[in-house]
Amino acid sequence: MKDTALSKIHESLGAKMVPFAGYMMPVSYEGVNIEHETVRKGVGVFDVSHMGEFLIEGPKALELIQKVSSNDASKLTVGRAQYSCLPNETGGIVDDLIVYRVKEESYLLVVNASNIEKDWAHISKYNEGIGADMRNISEQFSLLAIQGPKAAEAMQSLTSVDLSAIKFYHFVVGDFAGIEHVIISATGYTGSGGFEIYCKNSEVAQIWERVLEAGEPWGIKPIGLAARDTLRLEMGYCLYGNDINDTTSPFEAGLGWITKFSKEFVNSEDLEDAKRRGPEKKLVGFELDDRGIPRQGYDIVDGNGKKIGEVTSGTMSPSLGKGIGLGYVPTIFAEEGSKVHIQIRKNAVPATIVKPPFYKG
């Protein structure tokens, strides 16, 4: 198991550390509900340095990114980011990722920690005939997510950049917490606003310390991965390995909006056919009508107790006080308002199909 540059600091703060995607990561400090509410109402800071970062550069950089990603990266100007996915050759998804255009011929790809080696091999395979410059900088860089409605106000003293002026999915390379040239990105995985800070491993301890100092008047707290999961699930955001994987298509997963056929990319012809046919199953959100906590792997059943699908992500929503989840069901059951049941041990608990986000803010 690897450590992040902040692992010892997390331990000193009393974090419960668990193995996650090859790293020892803080799952919680005070408890998931407290940490969740801190982000929804104020500001919290996550260490998500386990994420992977690839630099794709040179005159062939855009050509490679267009080939391997589903979204249209030609629309990106310098200072903008884009959510996308890497389709595989068989209709599924290698990974989902964010693409940043850092300079005219320089792009940063941020991928999931558990997929770093797989993604690198996949992109490298298609680069053989293209020849872009590729660098895996995952081991040298750290990532902090400062999330919550008070994030801009709480962090403004740390930078000369006007944080409130950075639009969603835009970023600035500027000074932050006494360090020059960090990426300050108005992105996140919580649905409560905020920023993600990319910096070198050697700089992250100073930034972490100053973030906690600057945020103290706003009640900032360090937040673990457990709350990151409940926050993203309340927004209906996909988690790779749970809600999307090598066998799920972008159209089944509701990711048609990041699949652009204005260009050719890996398996685009087959995916265009799949779009025309329409998916046989869809990823849906559901809320339990009665008490219970849905968990990954639980069966979704119809009114007669017949299995029709499976829960891919589920939790007790701290914001809503009810069980919520995501799962795949046949398209006939995917309409908003449809009734299904979640098999929780011996009980088939009634649930209603709803359109995420579950949390409306």
N, C-alpha and C positions, 0 to 999 in steps of 0.2 A: 504493500500500500504506500502510495506517495503522500507527502504532506504538501499543503500550500505554504506560501511564505509567511502566512499568518497563523499556522496551526498552533504554535505554542501560545500565542496571544489568546486564541479561542479557549484553550485549556485553562489559562490563567483567569479567564472570565467565567469559568464554571460551565462551559459548553459541554453538552453530551456529544461525544464524537462517535461517528459510525462510518463504516466503509461505504463508499458510494462512487461508482464509476472509476474504481482504481485509486481513489483518494480517501484519506480520512477527513471527513467533513463534519462541521457542526450541525447537528439535526435540530437542536433546540438549546436555549439558554434558560429561560424562565417557564416555558410552556407554550404550546402552539397557539392557544386562544389569546393569551396576552400579546404575543408577538404579532399575530395576525391583526389584532385590533390596533396595535401601534402603527402598522403600515397603512391600514384603511383610514385612520383618523389623523395621523401625524406624520412621522418619518422614522424609517428604520434603515439599517445598513446590512447588506448581505455580502459575505465573501463567496463569490462564485468563480474563483480563479481556476477551478477544475475545467472550465469550458476550453475548447480548442480554438486556436487562431491560426489561420493560414494567410500569408501574403501572396497575392498573385499580381505580378508586375510585368511591365514591358509592353511593347506594341501589340503583342498577341494576347494580352490579359483578358480583354473584353471578349474576344473570340472564344477563349476557353470557358469563361464563366457562362456565356450564352449557350454553349454546347452542353454543359453539365447541369445547369439550373433551369427550373421551370418558369420562373418569372422573367420579365424582360429587363435585363440590367442595362440596356442601352438608354433607358429612361433616367438613369441615375446621373445627377450632376455632382460635382465635388461638394461634399458636406451633406450628402443624403444617404440614407440607408434603406434597405428593402428586405422584407421577409420573403423567403423562397424555399424551395425544396430541391433535393437531388433525386430525380427519378432513376429507377434502375431499368434493366432491360426487359423485365418481366411484368411491368405494370405496377410495381410497388415503389416504396420510397426508401432510399438509402439513408437519408437524414433530412431534417429541416434545419434551416440556418438563416443567418442575417448577413447580407452583403453590404459592405460600406465602400463607397468610392472616396478614397483618401486623397488621391491626386489624379491628374488626368489619366495616367497609365498605372495606377496603383490601387488595388482593391484589397480589403480585409474581409475574409470569410470567417465568421464565428460559428462553430459547430458544437454539437453536443459532446460532452466529455467521454461518454461510453463509446462514441463512434469515431474518435480521432483517427485511429489507424485505418479503419475501414474506409472512411471518407477520403483520407490521403491517398490510399491505394486506388480508389475509384476515380478520383480526379486525375491522378498521375497517369492512369491508363489512357484516358482521353487526351491528355496533354502530349502523348508521344508523337502524334501526328500534327500538333499545333506549335509547341515550342515556347510556351509562356514561361516566365521565370517564377518558380514556386518555392516558397520557404515555409516550413512548419515552425512557427515561433511560439507554440503553445507552452513550452517549458520555460520560456523567458518572460512571459507576460502574466500579469495578474488582472483580475476584474472585480470591481466592487459595484454593487447595485444599491444606490441610495434611492429608496422608494417611498412614496406617500405624498399626500396633497401639500404637505409643508416643506417638501424637499428643496424647492427653488429658494424659498425665503430663508430656510435654515442654512443653506450652503453658500449664499451669495457673498458672504464676507471672505470666502476662501478663493475667490477668483475675480479677475477684471472682466470676465465675460458676463454679459447680461443673460443670466440663466433663464429668466422668464421669456426671453425672446427666441429661445431655441425651440422650434416647432417639433411636434411628434415625428419620430423617424428622421430627424435631422441631427447633425452633430457639429461640434467645433473642436479644432485642435488648439488648445490654449493652456494657460497657467491654471493650476489648481492645487491648493494646499501647499504652496511653496515649491511646487515642481513645475517645470516648463514642459510644454509639448506632451500633454496627455489628451486622450480623446474623451470629450464630455458629450455623451450621447443621450438624447431624449428618447430612450427606449426602456423596456422593462418587461417583466413577466408577471406583473401583479395587477394591472388594471387600475392602479391608484396614482399614476403619474410618477415622475422622478427621473433619475439619470443613471447611466452606467458609465463607469470610469475605467478606462483601459490605461494601464501604466506598467512599467518594468517591475519585476519582482523586488529589485533593490529599493524601489520608491514606495511600495505599497504600505509598509508599516507606518511611515511618516504620514501618508494620506489617511489611513485608518484612524490614527490617533487624532489628527486634526479635525476629521469629520465628526468624531464623537465629541470633541470639545466644542466645535462650532454648533453642533446640533443640540447640545445640552439644554439650552433655554426652551427648545421645542420638544423636549422629552424623547430625544432619539435613543434607540436601543439597538444592540446587535440582534439580528434575526437569523434563525436557522432554516435548514432545508424543509423541515416539516411545514412551517408556515408558508414557505415559498410554494409548496404543493397545494395547500388549501386556497391560497390567494389565486394561483393560476387556474385552479379548478372552478372557483366561483366565476371566473371570466370565460370558462369553456375553452381555454387554450390547450392545444394538444401537447402531450408529453410523449416524446419518442420512446418506443419500447412498451408503452401502454396503449395509447390511442392511435398511433401510427407506427408502421414497421415495414419490413421488406415485402410484405404481402398485401398491404392496404393501398388502394389507389388514391390519388389526390381527390378524385370525385366522390369516392365513398367517404372520405374524411372531411368533406366540406371545404376542401382547399382548391376548388376550381378557380377561385379568384386570384390565386398566385400561379396559375397554369396558363401561359399565354402562347397561343399558336401563331403569333405574328412572326415567329422565327422557328427554325428547326432545333431540336434538342434531343437528348437521349430518349429514345422510344416515343417521340412525339407523335408519330403516325398512328401507333397503336392506341395511345392515350386519346387522340382525337376521335378515333373510332369508338372508344369506350365512352367518351362524352356524348357522342351522338346516340349511342344505345341507351345511355342512362344507367346508373348503378343499380344492382339488385339489392344491395344493402347500404345503409347509411349510418354514419356516426351521429347519434342524437344525444341531447341532454334530457335528463329526467329528474323530477323531484318526487320523493316519497310522500304519499298521502297520509301515512301512519308513521308511528315511531319506528326507528331502525337506522342502521348505518350500512349502506351498500359498500362493498369492497371489490377490488379488482378480482376477476375470476368468478364472481357470483353469476348464476344463470339469470337471464331475463326470460320470463315465461308469459304465455298468453293466459286468457281467462280460464282455459281448461287445464292449465298446468304444463302445457307443452313448451319445451325450450325453443325460443326463437332467436336468442342472442346471448351476449355475455357482457358483463360490466367490464370496461377497460380502465376506468378510474372512478373512485367513489370516496365520499367522506361525509362527516357531519359538518355542514357549513357553519363556521363560527358567526358569520354575519347574519344568516337567515334562521339559524336554529333548527334546521331540518336536514334530512339526508338528501344529498344530491349526487349525481354521477353522470358519466358518459358511457356509451356502449353502442355496439353495432346491432341493428335490427333490420329485418327485411323492409324494403321501401314502403310497403303497404302499411306498416306500423309507425312510419317515421313522421307522420303529420303531427303538427303541434296540436296538443289537446288529446291525442290518442292515449288510451289506457293500457298499461301493461302491468306486470308484477315482477318484483325482484325476489328471488328465492334466497332468503336469509335463514340459513339452517333449515328448520322444518316449516318455517312460515313463508308463504307467498305474500309479500307486502305490496299492496297496490301503489302504483306510481303513475305520474302523468308526464307525457313527453312535452318538454318545453324548449323554447329556442334560447340558447345561451346568448349573452351572459346571464347567469343566475343572479348575480349581484349587479344592481343598476346604479349604485353610487348615490 
